[in-house]
């Protein structure tokens, strides 16, 4: 077995496994996300909501601060059309959105702004039904504002907003959300136009397969 054949088999194994083993798909193109999910509803934050530890949007989505309110832009709709939040790196001021009152969702997408990049704002949820996964909103968008969408493999009923960055206000960051769209469909099986995030087992399988192929090559050389 020559080197080129070993390499070809390794690449084939990677794309065969990684193409099917993923936990969720990320989007920065709003049109691609909309095409992937089909029907969806949108929370436009049409009315101002005073700051509080727990607030409820017009759609019924509940937003709750896990700790204490930190500053004036923390869990409120102060400008019609925009939700403002603050999260810190220690997690004691994370914000959780609960979808129980409107049913679980399997996808969401929105315009985000005031982000710290390249790290910063993250979102955590049980996107594939096997346990919580965390996606970097700031890292995916790669800019201080833009569209971020996610399509999971199963329904989930909470989203937790957190931060990996302590640059702003010394301990975390403020951010805003506009036009939060969501769908309660049962999840996709490879929606197009996005970036699939592989399962940890996918990477393990790839590594195992590659090691096996290299082993075959070395044994035959002896």
C-alpha positions in Angstrom: 0.0 0.0 0.0 1.7 3.2 -1.1 1.7 6.6 0.6 -0.8 8.1 -1.8 -3.3 5.3 -1.2 -3.0 5.6 2.6 -3.6 9.3 2.4 -6.6 8.9 0.0 -8.2 6.3 2.3 -7.6 8.6 5.4 -9.3 11.5 3.6 -12.2 9.3 2.5 -12.7 8.0 6.0 -12.7 11.6 7.4 -15.3 12.9 5.0 -17.5 9.8 5.2 -17.6 10.0 9.0 -17.5 13.8 9.6 -20.2 14.3 6.9 -22.8 12.4 9.0 -21.7 12.7 12.7 -22.5 16.2 13.9 -24.4 17.7 16.7 -25.7 21.0 15.2 -25.2 23.3 12.2 -24.1 27.0 12.4 -25.1 29.8 10.0 -24.0 33.3 9.4 -26.1 33.7 6.3 -29.7 34.5 7.3 -31.2 33.4 4.0 -29.4 30.0 4.2 -30.8 29.5 7.8 -34.3 30.4 6.7 -34.1 28.0 3.8 -32.9 25.2 6.1 -35.6 25.6 8.7 -38.6 26.6 6.5 -41.4 27.8 8.8 -40.4 29.9 11.8 -41.7 32.6 14.2 -39.9 35.8 15.2 -39.8 37.7 18.4 -39.3 41.3 17.4 -39.3 42.8 21.0 -42.0 45.3 20.0 -42.5 46.7 23.5 -40.1 48.1 26.1 -39.6 45.9 29.2 -38.1 47.2 32.4 -35.0 45.6 33.8 -35.6 42.7 36.1 -34.1 39.5 37.1 -36.8 37.7 35.2 -38.8 39.1 32.2 -41.2 37.7 29.6 -41.2 38.7 26.0 -44.3 39.1 23.9 -43.8 35.6 22.4 -43.8 34.0 25.9 -40.1 33.3 26.0 -38.8 33.9 29.5 -35.4 35.6 30.1 -33.8 35.1 33.6 -30.5 36.3 35.1 -28.9 33.5 37.1 -27.2 35.9 39.5 -27.7 39.6 40.3 -28.3 42.4 37.9 -25.0 44.0 37.0 -25.5 47.3 35.2 -28.3 49.3 33.3 -28.1 47.1 30.2 -28.7 43.7 31.8 -31.9 41.8 30.9 -34.3 44.3 29.5 -35.9 45.7 26.3 -35.0 49.3 26.6 -35.1 50.2 22.9 -38.1 48.8 21.0 -36.8 46.0 18.8 -33.7 45.2 20.9 -33.0 42.9 23.9 -30.0 43.9 26.0 -28.1 41.6 28.2 -24.8 41.3 30.1 -22.9 38.1 30.8 -19.5 37.6 32.6 -16.7 35.0 32.5 -17.5 33.6 35.9 -21.0 32.5 34.9 -22.8 34.0 37.9 -24.6 36.6 35.7 -25.4 34.3 32.7 -28.8 34.7 31.2 -31.1 31.8 30.4 -34.0 31.9 27.9 -36.7 29.4 28.6 -39.1 28.2 25.9 -41.4 26.0 27.9 -44.3 28.3 27.5 -44.2 28.2 23.7 -42.9 24.6 23.3 -39.4 23.4 22.8 -37.4 24.6 19.7 -35.0 23.0 17.4 -33.5 26.0 15.7 -32.9 29.7 16.2 -31.4 32.7 14.4 -31.0 36.4 15.2 -29.1 39.5 14.7 -26.5 40.0 17.5 -24.4 43.1 18.3 -22.0 44.7 20.6 -19.9 41.5 20.7 -16.3 41.0 21.8 -14.3 39.2 19.2 -12.8 36.8 18.5 -14.1 35.1 21.7 -16.9 36.6 23.8 -20.6 35.7 23.7 -21.5 32.0 23.7 -24.7 30.0 23.7 -25.3 26.6 25.4 -28.1 24.2 24.9 -28.9 20.5 24.4 -28.7 20.8 20.7 -28.6 17.1 19.8 -30.4 15.5 22.8 -27.2 14.0 24.3 -26.3 16.8 26.7 -25.3 20.4 26.6 -23.1 21.8 23.8 -21.6 25.4 23.6 -21.2 27.4 20.4 -19.3 30.7 20.1 -21.5 33.4 18.6 -18.7 36.0 18.5 -16.2 33.5 17.1 -18.7 32.3 14.4 -19.7 35.7 13.3 -16.1 37.0 13.5 -17.3 40.6 13.9 -18.9 42.9 16.5 -22.3 42.4 14.9 -24.0 40.1 12.5 -26.4 37.2 12.0 -26.0 33.9 13.9 -28.2 30.9 13.4 -28.2 27.3 14.7 -30.1 24.2 13.7 -30.0 21.3 16.1 -30.7 17.6 15.7 -33.4 17.5 18.4 -35.6 20.0 20.3 -34.3 21.9 23.3 -36.1 24.1 25.7 -33.4 26.5 27.1 -30.6 28.7 25.8 -27.9 30.0 28.2 -26.0 33.1 27.1 -22.5 33.2 28.6 -19.1 34.8 27.8 -15.5 33.7 27.3 -14.1 37.2 27.3 -13.5 39.6 30.2 -12.5 42.6 28.2 -15.6 44.8 28.6 -16.4 46.1 32.0 -13.5 44.0 33.3 -15.5 40.8 33.8 -17.7 40.1 30.7 -19.7 41.8 28.0 -22.9 43.4 27.1 -24.7 42.4 23.9 -28.0 42.9 22.1 -30.3 40.6 20.2 -32.8 41.7 17.4 -35.3 39.7 15.4 -35.0 36.4 17.3 -36.4 33.7 15.0 -37.1 30.1 16.1 -38.8 26.9 15.0 -40.3 24.0 16.9 -39.7 21.5 14.1 -38.0 18.2 15.0 -34.5 19.1 13.8 -32.6 18.6 10.6 -30.5 15.8 9.1 -27.8 17.8 7.4 -29.4 21.2 6.5 -27.5 22.9 3.7 -25.5 26.1 3.7 -24.2 26.0 7.2 -21.1 24.7 9.1 -21.7 21.2 10.7 -20.1 20.9 14.1 -18.8 17.3 14.5 -19.5 15.1 17.4 -16.5 14.3 19.7 -16.9 10.6 18.7 -16.5 11.6 15.1 -13.0 13.1 15.7 -12.2 9.9 17.7 -13.3 7.6 14.9 -11.3 9.6 12.4 -8.1 9.5 14.6 -8.6 5.8 15.2 -9.0 5.0 11.5 -6.0 7.1 10.6 -3.8 5.4 13.2 -5.0 2.0 11.9 -4.0 2.9 8.3 -0.6 4.1 9.3 -0.1 0.9 11.3 -0.9 -1.2 8.2 1.6 0.9 6.2 4.4 0.4 8.8 3.8 -3.3 9.2 4.1 -3.9 5.4 7.4 -1.9 5.3 9.0 -4.3 7.8 
